[in-house]
Amino acid sequence: MFRFLLRRHLRRESEEEKALLHISDTPERVYPRIAQLIEKLHPEYIVHTGDLVDNIKLERRPDLKPLYGGGLRKLARILKSSGAELYVVPGNEDDPDILKEYFEGSVVEPGTIVEIEGVRFALGHRLEEVAKLDADFRLYGHNFKVIPRGLNGLRSINVVFLPSKRVVKIGYPPGTDTHRGYKLWRGL
């Protein structure tokens, strides 16, 4: 993986440059890859735009909250141990109360705009929550659609270097969509 990262231009252009890591719709199977990426990149900021345990669909199966909590505990350990400033947006498959237990003040409402290193980010889970907001970048997930100035964290892991606004997109590991349940539901 590390050779791949070097080819993707993940080196900082200066010592002052900061990195923001954007992820979304993460099934538990990708957590080790996310941990490796964080270890390599050392991002100062991490934004997760919802569906943190995307292999568990609470919207359809609220009885799976104990399994969801277990997955969330694993991801919280990875993200919090990074030392990065965290922003977590609840998705449609998340339980906001359980999210707040693990991420306290890092949980932000969909449609929130934050300024990081002089760059404005609109944060949401669904593109409709950020599409009309005035921001340099609109971060979201949920489906595969792309919008102007949008970075879809379901399609790729996004790294935004600040303040240059340079973006590097990294593909999720093979099989991620299957672990999200997409291939089964869509019949692909």
Sequence and secondary structure as in RCSB ss.txt:
>XXXX:A:sequence
MFRFLLRRHLRRESEEEKALLHISDTPERVYPRIAQLIEKLHPEYIVHTGDLVDNIKLERRPDLKPLYGGGLRKL
ARILKSSGAELYVVPGNEDDPDILKEYFEGSVVEPGTIVEIEGVRFALGHRLEEVAKLDADFRLYGHNFKVIPRG
LNGLRSINVVFLPSKRVVKIGYPPGTDTHRGYKLWRGL
>XXXX:A:secstr
 HHHHHHTT S SSTT EEEEEE S  GGGHHHHHHHHHHH  SEEEE S TTTTS TTT GGGHHHHHHHHHHH
HHHHHHT  EEEE   TTS HHHHHHHHGGGB  TTEEEEETTEEEEE SSGGGTTTS  SEEEE SSS   TTE
EETTT EEEEEETTTEEEEE   TTHHHHHTHHHHHT 
